[in-house]
Amino acid sequence: MITISLCMIVKNEEETIARCLDSVKDLVDEMIIVDTGSTDKTKEIVSKYTDRVFDFPWVDDFAAARNFAFSFATMDYIFWLDADDILKERDFEQFFKLKKTLNPSIDSVTMHYHLMLDENENVISSLRRNRLVKRKNNFQWIGAVHEYLEVWGNIHHSDIAVTHSSMQHDSDRNLRIYENRLSKGEKFSPRDLYYFANELFEHKKIEVAIDYYKQFLSTKKGWVEDNISACGRLAECFDVLGDRESEMHFILKSFEYDSPRADFCCRLGYRFLHTNQLQQALFWYRLATQLEKPTENLGIVNHACWTWLPHLQLCVCYSQLGNYGLAYKHNEIARKYKPDHPSILHNKKFLESTLKKQKNNS
């Protein structure tokens, strides 16, 4: 059975750190916690779990802090988390089985990262991260902000999920770091351009975000998933600005990088539906239902577009065309995924009444 070092960087995490460590304390063989300047009770709480607590002066560089934490690991593999992440019971059990059975030839294990859940704990959006890595490979973190772990070799894609369960965070921190680097004249890498654009987008600096997304795409050196995501964000930006032609351009541009993704098909369906071009809307929503949801893709997955949403929209389209039988069929498929969704329940009631009237009149 392999041994595991948990490596974390923390700062002012008194509200979340105990919850995080409780979820993994019986799984890992050592905990290494690097504090980057807490002024609350974080270090006091952490000291109840481990004596391997180290200080790292914050230098606006997440990769540097994570590499510092990794340098103290002594076990076979390193597992990393953020303080607002947890392992749910099912995932803990799967991870424990993996720990007992993992082939030592594996260099890295990817896990799902559940970013958002709905009120019923269904996953709204997720991606994959390299979470468990072989220590002796000395894999390094890269990037001052939105850092990534550069890995290679024999990769195992697991079904284990880490769940993000944030309570609070400094929403301006990353943007400040990027702006400070820019003010110093630093040349941004393609990845920096992409993530800086994301920060600008999240802060509703739409026109500046558009400029940096375009700069990113023009480098032609971005990761394919970031290219596709940038097209989606540009489409959203132009939707906000009411520029339908540019919105459509970047939806379609996403197809240059890979086969159509369900979220872009749904976006096209939505655009055609709202211009009353129902046959075109039907085409794109139907295509979304026929695509296979990626399982090993490291990019963000919008689960609604791969499951219930296109069926709900097909229900709307068919209903407007007067085909209430097909409308009902697709609404029922959507209801299997979202049994309590108010729109789906409203549709069910309306369509059952309408179909009953049609039957009685026939």
QUIDA-V605884 format. One record per residue. N is the residue number from 1. OMEGA is omega as a letter, one per 40 degrees, with the letter a starting at -180 (* if undefined). NEAR is the number of other ideal C-beta (glycine too) atoms within 8 Angstrom. Layout:
# QUIDA-V605884
[[N:OMEGA:NEAR] [N:OMEGA:NEAR]]
This chain:
# QUIDA-V605884
[[1:a:4] [2:i:9] [3:a:8] [4:i:15] [5:i:17] [6:i:13] [7:a:13] [8:i:14] [9:a:13] [10:i:14] [11:i:10] [12:a:8] [13:a:13] [14:a:10] [15:a:6] [16:a:12] [17:a:13] [18:i:7] [19:i:9] [20:a:16] [21:i:11] [22:a:7] [23:a:10] [24:a:13] [25:a:9] [26:a:4] [27:a:10] [28:a:10] [29:i:6] [30:i:12] [31:i:13] [32:a:14] [33:i:14] [34:a:16] [35:a:15] [36:i:12] [37:a:7] [38:i:12] [39:i:4] [40:a:7] [41:a:6] [42:a:15] [43:i:9] [44:i:7] [45:a:11] [46:a:15] [47:i:9] [48:a:5] [49:a:9] [50:i:10] [51:a:4] [52:a:9] [53:a:11] [54:i:11] [55:i:7] [56:i:12] [57:a:6] [58:a:8] [59:a:5] [60:a:7] [61:a:7] [62:a:12] [63:a:12] [64:i:11] [65:a:13] [66:i:14] [67:i:10] [68:i:12] [69:a:17] [70:a:13] [71:a:6] [72:a:12] [73:a:12] [74:a:6] [75:a:12] [76:a:8] [77:i:14] [78:i:14] [79:a:12] [80:i:11] [81:i:10] [82:a:7] [83:i:11] [84:i:11] [85:i:11] [86:i:9] [87:i:12] [88:a:9] [89:a:5] [90:a:6] [91:i:12] [92:a:13] [93:i:8] [94:i:11] [95:a:11] [96:i:9] [97:i:8] [98:i:11] [99:a:11] [100:a:7] [101:a:6] [102:i:11] [103:a:6] [104:i:6] [105:i:5] [106:a:11] [107:a:11] [108:i:14] [109:i:16] [110:i:13] [111:i:12] [112:i:10] [113:a:11] [114:a:11] [115:a:9] [116:i:8] [117:i:8] [118:a:7] [119:i:3] [120:i:5] [121:i:5] [122:a:9] [123:i:8] [124:i:10] [125:a:10] [126:i:12] [127:i:12] [128:i:11] [129:i:10] [130:a:11] [131:a:11] [132:a:10] [133:a:14] [134:a:12] [135:a:13] [136:i:4] [137:i:9] [138:i:5] [139:a:11] [140:i:8] [141:a:13] [142:i:8] [143:a:12] [144:i:10] [145:a:10] [146:a:9] [147:i:11] [148:a:8] [149:a:13] [150:a:8] [151:i:11] [152:i:4] [153:a:8] [154:a:7] [155:i:11] [156:i:10] [157:a:8] [158:i:9] [159:i:5] [160:i:13] [161:i:11] [162:a:15] [163:i:11] [164:a:11] [165:a:9] [166:i:7] [167:i:6] [168:i:4] [169:i:6] [170:a:4] [171:a:6] [172:a:7] [173:a:8] [174:i:10] [175:i:11] [176:a:8] [177:i:11] [178:a:13] [179:i:8] [180:i:9] [181:i:12] [182:a:10] [183:i:6] [184:i:6] [185:a:5] [186:i:6] [187:a:4] [188:i:9] [189:i:6] [190:a:10] [191:i:12] [192:i:12] [193:a:14] [194:a:15] [195:i:13] [196:i:12] [197:i:15] [198:i:11] [199:i:11] [200:i:13] [201:a:14] [202:i:8] [203:i:9] [204:i:5] [205:a:8] [206:a:11] [207:i:7] [208:i:8] [209:i:14] [210:a:11] [211:a:8] [212:i:13] [213:i:16] [214:i:9] [215:i:10] [216:a:14] [217:a:11] [218:i:6] [219:a:9] [220:a:5] [221:a:4] [222:i:13] [223:a:6] [224:a:8] [225:i:10] [226:i:12] [227:a:12] [228:i:14] [229:i:11] [230:i:14] [231:i:15] [232:i:14] [233:i:13] [234:i:13] [235:i:13] [236:i:9] [237:a:13] [238:i:14] [239:i:9] [240:a:7] [241:i:9] [242:i:6] [243:a:7] [244:a:9] [245:i:6] [246:i:10] [247:a:12] [248:i:11] [249:a:8] [250:i:13] [251:a:14] [252:i:7] [253:i:8] [254:a:15] [255:i:9] [256:a:4] [257:i:8] [258:i:7] [259:a:4] [260:i:9] [261:a:11] [262:a:13] [263:i:10] [264:i:14] [265:i:16] [266:i:15] [267:i:11] [268:i:12] [269:i:17] [270:a:10] [271:i:12] [272:i:12] [273:a:13] [274:i:6] [275:i:6] [276:i:5] [277:a:8] [278:a:11] [279:i:6] [280:i:9] [281:i:14] [282:a:12] [283:a:9] [284:i:13] [285:i:16] [286:i:10] [287:i:10] [288:a:15] [289:a:9] [290:a:5] [291:a:11] [292:a:3] [293:a:9] [294:i:7] [295:a:5] [296:a:7] [297:a:9] [298:i:8] [299:a:10] [300:i:9] [301:i:11] [302:a:10] [303:a:12] [304:a:8] [305:i:13] [306:a:11] [307:a:8] [308:a:13] [309:a:11] [310:i:15] [311:i:14] [312:a:15] [313:i:14] [314:i:15] [315:i:15] [316:a:10] [317:a:15] [318:i:13] [319:i:12] [320:i:7] [321:i:7] [322:i:5] [323:a:8] [324:i:12] [325:i:7] [326:i:9] [327:a:16] [328:a:13] [329:a:8] [330:i:13] [331:i:15] [332:i:9] [333:i:10] [334:a:15] [335:i:12] [336:i:7] [337:a:10] [338:a:9] [339:a:7] [340:a:6] [341:a:11] [342:a:6] [343:i:7] [344:i:14] [345:i:10] [346:i:8] [347:a:13] [348:a:12] [349:a:8] [350:a:8] [351:i:14] [352:i:9] [353:a:8] [354:i:9] [355:i:11] [356:i:8] [357:i:8] [358:i:9] [359:a:7] [360:a:6] [361:a:5] [362:*:4]]
